[in-house]
Amino acid sequence: MSLELTASQALGLWHQVALGQVRQDRSDLTLRQMAILLHIYLVPPPHTVRGLAATLSVTKPVITRALDSMGRNGLVDRVRDERDRRNVIIKRTVKGALYLEKFGDLIIDRGRSLP
């Protein structure tokens, strides 16, 4: 299925999704955090801090700060790689999967209301 949107419609959809997200009674993520979370859940694992930093073209501390925040919300977990203790593996959580499922549902709902 292909969806054709004008730039104005695409921005309107983004606006409606953003409004819907911040109106809900749960934490909203920064754009960077959302990009990281989507990457973790949509791209096959494993995911490491180093790998995410390279993918997003940011430093490892930037990824670490984002993961700290998402970890406090239970959206991701981090564990040491037993084969190489220098690496930190980012793990998906049930709460993170549910968060993104609800976010996807919000996009679908707002998309249906497009003119």
C-alpha positions in Angstrom: 0.0 0.0 0.0 1.3 3.4 -1.0 0.5 6.6 0.8 0.8 9.9 -1.1 1.0 13.0 1.0 1.8 16.6 0.2 4.5 18.3 2.4 1.7 20.2 4.1 -0.3 17.0 4.8 2.9 15.2 6.1 3.6 18.1 8.4 0.0 18.2 9.6 0.1 14.5 10.4 3.4 15.0 12.3 1.8 17.9 14.2 -1.3 15.8 15.1 0.8 12.9 16.2 3.0 15.1 18.3 0.0 16.8 19.9 -1.6 13.4 20.6 1.7 12.1 22.1 2.2 15.0 24.5 -1.5 15.0 25.5 -1.3 11.4 26.7 -0.6 10.8 30.4 2.9 9.4 29.8 6.3 10.6 29.1 7.1 11.9 25.7 10.5 11.4 24.1 12.8 13.8 22.4 13.2 13.3 18.7 16.7 11.9 19.3 15.3 9.4 21.9 12.5 8.4 19.5 15.0 7.8 16.7 17.1 5.6 18.9 14.1 3.7 20.3 12.8 3.1 16.8 16.2 1.9 15.6 16.4 -0.5 18.5 13.0 -2.0 17.8 12.9 -1.9 14.0 16.4 -2.9 13.1 17.5 -6.5 14.1 19.8 -6.7 17.1 22.4 -6.7 18.5 22.6 -3.0 19.4 25.5 -1.4 21.2 26.2 2.1 22.4 29.1 2.3 19.9 26.9 1.1 17.0 24.0 3.5 17.8 26.5 6.4 18.1 27.9 5.5 14.6 24.4 5.1 13.1 23.2 8.5 14.4 26.5 10.2 13.9 26.7 11.4 17.5 29.1 10.7 20.4 28.7 7.8 22.8 27.9 10.1 25.7 24.9 11.4 23.7 23.6 7.9 23.3 24.3 7.1 26.9 22.3 10.1 28.1 19.4 9.1 25.9 19.5 5.5 27.1 19.7 6.6 30.7 16.4 8.5 30.3 14.7 5.7 28.3 16.0 3.1 30.9 14.4 5.1 33.7 11.1 4.8 31.9 11.6 1.0 31.3 11.7 1.4 27.5 15.2 -0.3 27.1 17.6 -2.3 29.2 21.4 -2.4 29.0 23.7 -5.3 29.8 27.4 -5.9 29.5 28.4 -8.1 26.6 29.8 -11.3 28.2 32.1 -12.0 25.2 33.5 -8.4 25.2 33.0 -6.7 28.5 33.8 -3.3 26.9 30.6 -3.4 24.9 27.1 -2.6 26.3 24.2 -4.4 24.6 20.9 -2.6 24.4 17.9 -4.8 25.0 14.3 -4.4 24.1 11.7 -4.5 26.9 8.0 -5.3 26.9 7.2 -1.8 28.1 9.2 -0.3 25.2 7.4 -2.6 22.7 4.0 -1.5 24.1 5.1 2.2 24.0 5.9 1.9 20.3 2.8 -0.1 19.5 0.6 2.6 21.0 2.6 5.2 19.2 2.0 3.4 15.9 -1.7 3.2 16.7 -1.7 7.0 17.3 -0.1 7.5 13.9 -2.7 5.3 12.2 -5.5 7.1 14.0 -4.3 10.5 13.1 -3.5 9.4 9.5 -7.1 8.3 9.1 -8.3 11.8 9.8 -6.2 13.4 7.0 -8.3 15.4 4.6 
